[in-house]
Amino acid sequence: LAHAVTGHPSMFGLLLEPRVEKPRAYRDAIGSNLDLFEEIALQMLDLGVEIETDPREPFFMCEAHSEQDIDETLNKFNDAVKKAKR
């Protein structure tokens, strides 16, 4: 799945199927696959992980997140992507 990660490592964004290789502006974000991101976010909610349905809203990480938290979230994200692409 083509994607771009933007922002700072502890406060980052994720754009799916972006039209530009290195998104830098608002128009770059709206040029990504917003519908797929929203569907993945809804699937994540079903799996117990709440994320914004708008890819312009960042993800936040901090020292309170353990390796186990990160692994669990990534595994659920992987499952959500599979479900959303069906």
Contacts in CASP RR format, 6 or more apart in sequence:
PFRMAT RR
TARGET T0000
AUTHOR 0000-0000-0000
METHOD contacts of the structure
MODEL  1
LAHAVTGHPSMFGLLLEPRVEKPRAYRDAIGSNLDLFEEIALQMLDLGVE
IETDPREPFFMCEAHSEQDIDETLNKFNDAVKKAKR
1 16 0 8 1.000
1 17 0 8 1.000
1 81 0 8 1.000
1 85 0 8 1.000
2 16 0 8 1.000
2 17 0 8 1.000
2 18 0 8 1.000
3 14 0 8 1.000
3 15 0 8 1.000
3 16 0 8 1.000
3 17 0 8 1.000
3 18 0 8 1.000
4 14 0 8 1.000
4 15 0 8 1.000
4 18 0 8 1.000
4 20 0 8 1.000
4 21 0 8 1.000
4 22 0 8 1.000
4 23 0 8 1.000
4 32 0 8 1.000
5 12 0 8 1.000
5 13 0 8 1.000
5 14 0 8 1.000
5 15 0 8 1.000
6 12 0 8 1.000
6 13 0 8 1.000
6 14 0 8 1.000
6 15 0 8 1.000
6 23 0 8 1.000
6 24 0 8 1.000
7 13 0 8 1.000
7 58 0 8 1.000
9 61 0 8 1.000
10 60 0 8 1.000
10 61 0 8 1.000
10 62 0 8 1.000
11 58 0 8 1.000
11 59 0 8 1.000
11 60 0 8 1.000
11 61 0 8 1.000
12 58 0 8 1.000
12 59 0 8 1.000
12 61 0 8 1.000
13 55 0 8 1.000
13 57 0 8 1.000
13 58 0 8 1.000
13 59 0 8 1.000
14 37 0 8 1.000
14 55 0 8 1.000
14 59 0 8 1.000
15 23 0 8 1.000
15 28 0 8 1.000
15 29 0 8 1.000
15 31 0 8 1.000
15 32 0 8 1.000
15 37 0 8 1.000
15 55 0 8 1.000
16 32 0 8 1.000
16 33 0 8 1.000
16 36 0 8 1.000
16 37 0 8 1.000
16 40 0 8 1.000
16 55 0 8 1.000
17 32 0 8 1.000
17 33 0 8 1.000
17 36 0 8 1.000
18 28 0 8 1.000
18 31 0 8 1.000
18 32 0 8 1.000
19 28 0 8 1.000
19 31 0 8 1.000
19 32 0 8 1.000
20 28 0 8 1.000
23 29 0 8 1.000
23 32 0 8 1.000
26 56 0 8 1.000
29 55 0 8 1.000
29 56 0 8 1.000
32 55 0 8 1.000
34 54 0 8 1.000
34 55 0 8 1.000
36 84 0 8 1.000
36 85 0 8 1.000
37 53 0 8 1.000
37 54 0 8 1.000
37 55 0 8 1.000
38 53 0 8 1.000
38 54 0 8 1.000
39 84 0 8 1.000
40 77 0 8 1.000
40 80 0 8 1.000
40 81 0 8 1.000
40 84 0 8 1.000
41 51 0 8 1.000
41 52 0 8 1.000
41 53 0 8 1.000
41 80 0 8 1.000
42 53 0 8 1.000
42 84 0 8 1.000
43 79 0 8 1.000
43 80 0 8 1.000
43 81 0 8 1.000
43 83 0 8 1.000
43 84 0 8 1.000
44 50 0 8 1.000
44 51 0 8 1.000
44 76 0 8 1.000
44 77 0 8 1.000
44 80 0 8 1.000
45 51 0 8 1.000
46 80 0 8 1.000
47 76 0 8 1.000
47 79 0 8 1.000
47 80 0 8 1.000
48 76 0 8 1.000
49 73 0 8 1.000
49 76 0 8 1.000
49 77 0 8 1.000
49 80 0 8 1.000
51 59 0 8 1.000
61 70 0 8 1.000
END
